[in-house]
Amino acid sequence: MAKTASFAAVHFTVAFCVGTLLTGNPLVGGLLAIVEPACNTVAYHLHEKFWKRREQRRLHKDEPRETTPGTGTEPSLQAAV
C-alpha cells in the first residue's frame, strides 16, 4: 500500500508541475493534478474490463465441446434432429 501511495503522490506532483509549467497557472496545474488521475482511473477500469472479457472469450473458445456418447454430435444439435 505504501508503494501505491508513493506512486500516487509522484503522479499528482508530475501532473501539477507539467500543468503549471505549460500554462503558467498553478490553479490550472492543481486542477490537472486532480482531473487527469481521475480520468485515468476510469480509463484503467474500462481497460481491465475489456481485457477480462477478452480473456474469458478466449478461454471459452478453447474449451472442448461436450458430445453425446455414440453420436458425435452436441446434445443441443441432437435434440434438434
Backbone as a chain_set.jsonl record, in Angstrom:
{"seq": "MAKTASFAAVHFTVAFCVGTLLTGNPLVGGLLAIVEPACNTVAYHLHEKFWKRREQRRLHKDEPRETTPGTGTEPSLQAAV", "coords": {"N": [[0.814, -1.19, 0.0], [1.996, 1.192, 0.664], [3.706, 1.648, -1.459], [1.87, 2.106, -3.513], [0.637, 4.457, -2.598], [2.849, 6.127, -2.644], [3.401, 6.154, -5.409], [1.065, 7.404, -6.305], [1.375, 9.947, -5.147], [3.66, 10.829, -6.507], [2.612, 10.83, -9.114], [0.543, 12.803, -8.929], [2.147, 15.011, -8.312], [3.805, 15.256, -10.592], [1.826, 15.719, -12.56], [0.802, 18.147, -11.603], [3.096, 19.807, -11.766], [3.727, 19.723, -14.559], [1.348, 20.741, -15.671], [1.334, 23.306, -14.507], [3.752, 24.352, -15.51], [3.225, 24.332, -18.278], [1.038, 26.041, -18.546], [1.522, 28.2, -16.899], [0.015, 28.755, -14.749], [-0.682, 28.001, -11.508], [-3.139, 27.202, -10.464], [-4.477, 25.983, -12.584], [-2.655, 23.93, -12.956], [-3.026, 22.547, -10.549], [-5.686, 21.764, -10.877], [-5.434, 20.071, -13.094], [-3.852, 18.128, -11.891], [-5.679, 16.863, -10.306], [-7.884, 16.15, -11.972], [-6.837, 14.675, -14.188], [-5.657, 12.198, -13.105], [-8.046, 11.1, -12.108], [-9.542, 10.678, -14.444], [-7.832, 8.836, -15.663], [-8.116, 6.722, -13.882], [-10.753, 5.85, -14.336], [-10.479, 5.16, -17.042], [-8.614, 3.086, -16.785], [-10.111, 1.195, -15.374], [-12.099, 0.556, -17.303], [-10.437, -0.457, -19.281], [-9.388, -2.735, -18.003], [-11.765, -4.223, -17.713], [-12.346, -4.733, -20.415], [-10.118, -6.351, -21.168], [-10.453, -8.494, -19.42], [-12.898, -9.572, -20.294], [-12.136, -10.252, -22.876], [-10.212, -12.224, -22.39], [-11.824, -14.155, -21.128], [-13.525, -14.848, -23.259], [-11.634, -15.967, -24.976], [-10.761, -18.181, -23.472], [-13.163, -19.582, -23.276], [-13.625, -20.205, -25.938], [-11.577, -22.006, -26.378], [-12.354, -24.192, -24.908], [-13.184, -27.669, -24.854], [-15.946, -29.001, -26.675], [-18.896, -30.548, -25.421], [-20.033, -33.785, -26.247], [-22.646, -36.04, -27.159], [-22.424, -39.31, -26.056], [-21.531, -41.762, -28.445], [-22.842, -40.553, -30.583], [-21.515, -38.399, -31.627], [-22.348, -35.861, -31.933], [-23.289, -32.605, -30.724], [-25.19, -32.206, -27.713], [-27.307, -30.285, -27.952], [-27.643, -30.138, -30.696], [-28.407, -32.72, -31.327], [-30.907, -32.883, -30.132], [-32.345, -31.223, -31.734], [-32.593, -32.652, -34.078]], "CA": [[0.0, 0.0, 0.0], [2.888, 2.35, 0.71], [4.204, 1.871, -2.82], [0.767, 2.702, -4.268], [0.507, 5.842, -2.135], [4.018, 6.839, -3.155], [3.2, 6.368, -6.846], [0.007, 8.41, -6.457], [1.975, 11.241, -4.82], [4.525, 11.194, -7.639], [1.735, 11.117, -10.253], [-0.073, 14.109, -8.696], [3.202, 16.028, -8.382], [4.185, 15.424, -12.003], [0.704, 16.359, -13.257], [0.762, 19.538, -11.16], [4.249, 20.542, -12.326], [3.586, 19.848, -16.012], [0.249, 21.664, -15.915], [1.762, 24.657, -14.131], [4.781, 24.806, -16.455], [2.643, 24.571, -19.602], [0.064, 27.142, -18.542], [1.974, 29.304, -16.062], [-1.012, 28.996, -13.743], [-0.708, 26.895, -10.557], [-4.52, 26.748, -10.283], [-4.709, 25.02, -13.67], [-1.808, 22.78, -12.629], [-3.709, 21.795, -9.494], [-6.872, 21.143, -11.454], [-4.951, 18.942, -13.895], [-3.345, 17.098, -10.983], [-6.836, 16.143, -9.765], [-8.749, 15.629, -13.036], [-6.15, 13.682, -15.027], [-5.645, 10.874, -12.476], [-9.417, 10.587, -12.02], [-9.858, 10.16, -15.785], [-7.028, 7.626, -15.855], [-8.696, 5.658, -13.062], [-11.905, 5.342, -15.083], [-9.959, 4.509, -18.242], [-7.988, 1.832, -16.364], [-11.201, 0.269, -15.048], [-12.678, 0.092, -18.573], [-9.386, -1.242, -19.928], [-9.357, -4.038, -17.326], [-12.986, -4.949, -18.073], [-12.16, -5.176, -21.793], [-9.167, -7.455, -21.22], [-11.028, -9.639, -18.711], [-13.87, -10.164, -21.222], [-11.384, -10.842, -23.994], [-9.611, -13.459, -21.896], [-12.901, -15.125, -20.914], [-13.936, -15.344, -24.578], [-10.578, -16.829, -25.493], [-10.803, -19.431, -22.724], [-14.398, -20.284, -23.642], [-13.425, -20.714, -27.298], [-10.635, -23.129, -26.318], [-12.93, -25.331, -24.185], [-13.723, -28.718, -25.732], [-17.402, -29.091, -26.634], [-19.402, -31.837, -24.976], [-20.804, -34.518, -27.241], [-23.41, -37.155, -26.629], [-21.678, -40.537, -26.367], [-22.016, -42.622, -29.529], [-23.465, -39.835, -31.703], [-20.551, -37.465, -32.218], [-22.969, -34.534, -32.077], [-23.544, -31.89, -29.476], [-26.546, -32.511, -27.218], [-28.312, -29.367, -28.479], [-27.884, -30.474, -32.106], [-29.116, -33.98, -31.362], [-32.304, -32.644, -29.765], [-32.994, -30.548, -32.858], [-32.731, -33.57, -35.199]], "C": [[0.864, 1.262, 0.0], [3.409, 2.684, -0.685], [3.126, 2.536, -3.675], [0.589, 4.167, -3.887], [1.662, 6.703, -2.653], [3.867, 7.152, -4.646], [2.14, 7.438, -7.081], [0.565, 9.809, -6.186], [2.873, 11.733, -5.959], [3.663, 11.598, -8.835], [1.096, 12.501, -10.105], [0.962, 15.23, -8.835], [3.614, 16.308, -9.822], [3.075, 16.142, -12.764], [0.62, 17.84, -12.884], [1.882, 20.353, -11.805], [4.116, 20.75, -13.832], [2.481, 20.848, -16.342], [0.629, 23.101, -15.613], [2.798, 25.196, -15.112], [4.191, 25.129, -17.825], [1.725, 25.789, -19.634], [0.552, 28.367, -17.782], [1.009, 29.597, -14.923], [-1.077, 27.798, -12.787], [-2.132, 26.365, -10.289], [-4.874, 25.707, -11.348], [-3.88, 23.76, -13.42], [-2.451, 21.912, -11.564], [-4.941, 21.083, -10.012], [-6.488, 19.929, -12.304], [-4.478, 17.788, -13.002], [-4.49, 16.289, -10.379], [-7.616, 15.445, -10.874], [-8.073, 14.506, -13.824], [-6.072, 12.316, -14.361], [-7.048, 10.27, -12.34], [-9.843, 9.991, -13.36], [-9.082, 8.872, -16.06], [-7.575, 6.452, -15.056], [-9.882, 5.024, -13.773], [-11.436, 4.582, -16.324], [-9.324, 3.156, -17.894], [-9.051, 0.783, -16.052], [-11.818, -0.306, -16.326], [-11.701, -0.804, -19.326], [-9.33, -2.647, -19.326], [-10.587, -4.875, -17.664], [-12.868, -5.517, -19.483], [-11.259, -6.406, -21.844], [-9.693, -8.691, -20.499], [-12.042, -10.346, -19.616], [-13.178, -10.874, -22.369], [-10.782, -12.186, -23.585], [-10.675, -14.531, -21.668], [-13.381, -15.705, -22.238], [-12.911, -16.309, -25.144], [-10.601, -18.179, -24.78], [-12.035, -20.242, -23.092], [-14.268, -20.914, -25.027], [-12.534, -21.957, -27.294], [-11.19, -24.345, -25.589], [-13.424, -26.38, -25.167], [-15.24, -28.775, -25.578], [-17.809, -30.483, -26.201], [-20.185, -32.482, -26.115], [-21.564, -35.633, -26.555], [-22.693, -38.431, -27.025], [-22.345, -41.335, -27.488], [-22.599, -41.884, -30.703], [-22.478, -38.909, -32.394], [-21.146, -36.079, -32.428], [-23.141, -33.897, -30.705], [-24.948, -32.192, -29.011], [-27.608, -31.592, -27.799], [-28.619, -29.668, -29.944], [-28.671, -31.776, -32.222], [-30.605, -33.767, -31.06], [-33.049, -31.986, -30.908], [-33.274, -31.495, -34.013], [-33.937, -34.457, -35.049]], "O": [[0.497, 2.275, -0.596], [3.538, 3.853, -1.047], [3.426, 3.425, -4.471], [0.411, 5.02, -4.757], [1.47, 7.854, -3.046], [4.163, 8.261, -5.092], [2.298, 8.286, -7.959], [0.259, 10.75, -6.917], [2.843, 12.909, -6.322], [3.95, 12.596, -9.496], [1.105, 13.288, -11.051], [0.672, 16.277, -9.414], [3.753, 17.464, -10.22], [3.346, 17.068, -13.529], [0.393, 18.688, -13.747], [1.65, 21.446, -12.323], [4.371, 21.848, -14.326], [2.663, 21.711, -17.201], [0.289, 24.011, -16.37], [2.734, 26.361, -15.505], [4.609, 26.093, -18.466], [1.65, 26.486, -20.646], [0.044, 29.467, -18.001], [1.174, 30.586, -14.209], [-1.476, 26.706, -13.191], [-2.298, 25.2, -9.928], [-5.49, 24.684, -11.051], [-4.356, 22.648, -13.65], [-2.428, 20.685, -11.658], [-5.215, 19.942, -9.639], [-7.139, 18.886, -12.238], [-4.683, 16.618, -13.326], [-4.287, 15.142, -9.98], [-7.973, 14.275, -10.735], [-8.702, 13.483, -14.092], [-6.402, 11.327, -15.014], [-7.211, 9.055, -12.449], [-10.441, 8.916, -13.399], [-9.627, 7.927, -16.629], [-7.503, 5.309, -15.507], [-10.005, 3.799, -13.809], [-11.933, 3.496, -16.621], [-9.486, 2.189, -18.638], [-8.907, -0.382, -16.423], [-12.035, -1.514, -16.422], [-12.102, -1.795, -19.936], [-9.236, -3.634, -20.055], [-10.482, -6.082, -17.878], [-13.251, -6.662, -19.721], [-11.599, -7.396, -22.492], [-9.413, -9.815, -20.916], [-12.049, -11.575, -19.699], [-13.583, -11.961, -22.78], [-10.837, -13.159, -24.337], [-10.448, -15.698, -21.986], [-13.62, -16.908, -22.341], [-13.263, -17.339, -25.718], [-10.473, -19.218, -25.428], [-11.959, -21.465, -23.207], [-14.747, -22.024, -25.258], [-12.717, -22.857, -28.114], [-10.586, -25.417, -25.631], [-14.015, -26.043, -26.193], [-15.76, -28.616, -24.473], [-17.168, -31.473, -26.555], [-20.905, -31.808, -26.85], [-21.165, -36.111, -25.492], [-22.382, -38.626, -28.2], [-23.557, -41.554, -27.479], [-22.841, -42.498, -31.743], [-22.582, -38.661, -33.596], [-20.511, -35.216, -33.035], [-23.136, -34.572, -29.675], [-25.828, -32.415, -29.842], [-28.705, -32.052, -28.114], [-29.751, -29.47, -30.386], [-29.508, -31.92, -33.114], [-31.461, -34.406, -31.673], [-34.259, -32.167, -31.043], [-34.112, -31.185, -34.86], [-34.199, -35.293, -35.914]]}, "num_chains": 1, "name": "protein.A"}
